[in-house]
């Protein structure tokens, strides 16, 4: 099982953390779908029950999904080698 890692624990391990979560709403997704895929403009957009941190996902109608990056920023090691995952 994977270990859950907080931003503060990454900083303690020598990572520079600069992450901002961007709020993406169903209304924003609906607007983008209407502009870019007008044939799907009438489909219902609803968030998935369990969403991630880096990406966010919405259901589009009954058989499609829409995903988008939900963070902007970087997380990298500055003082230690990158010989493994955090």
N, C-alpha and C positions, 0 to 999 in steps of 0.2 A: 504494500500500500504506500502511496506517495505521501511525503511529509508536506503539510501545509506551511507555507513560508510567508511571513509578514514582511512588509516593507522595512520595518525597523530591524528585523533580523537580517535582511539583506545588507542594510547599511552597516550593521555590526560586523558583518563578514567582509567588509571592504568594498562593497558595491556603491557606486554613485547612483542614486535613485531620483529620477525626476519624471514623475508620471502624473498625468491629469486624466481623469475619467470624463468622457464627454457624454452628456445625456442625449440619447437618441430616443425619440418618442414614436409611437405608432403614427401620429399625425405627420411627423417629418418623413417617415418611410412612405406613407400614403402619397404625400406630395411628390416625392422623388419617383415613385412608381408611376404616378399619373403623367409626369413629364417624360420619363424615359421609356415606359412601356404602357402606352395608352390602352392597349388591348386588355390589360389587367387592372385598369383604374377602378373598376367596380368591385374588385375582390376585397374581402375583409382582411385587414391587417391587425394582428394581435400578437403581443409578446409571448414567448415561450415561458413555461412555468419555471424552469431552472435555467438561468442565464449565466454566462461566464463573466470574467473580469476584462479580459483583453478584447473579446468580441461580444457582440450582442446579436440575438437572432429573433426574428419575428416569423410567424406563420402568415402565409399569403394564400387566402382561400383555403380549400381543404387539402390540397396536395402539393403545395409549394412552400419554400422557406426563403427568407431574405436574411443575409448576414452582413454585418458591418463591423469594422474595427471600432472599439469603444474607448480606446485610450490613445493618447498621444504623449510622446515623451520617450525617454530612453532609460535603460537600466543596464549598466555595464560595470565590470570590475576595473578598478583603477590601480590598485596597489598589489594585487595578487595575480598569479597566473590563472588562466582559464582552463584548468585541467579537469574540470568536472562541473556538473550542474550544481546550482546552489541548494 
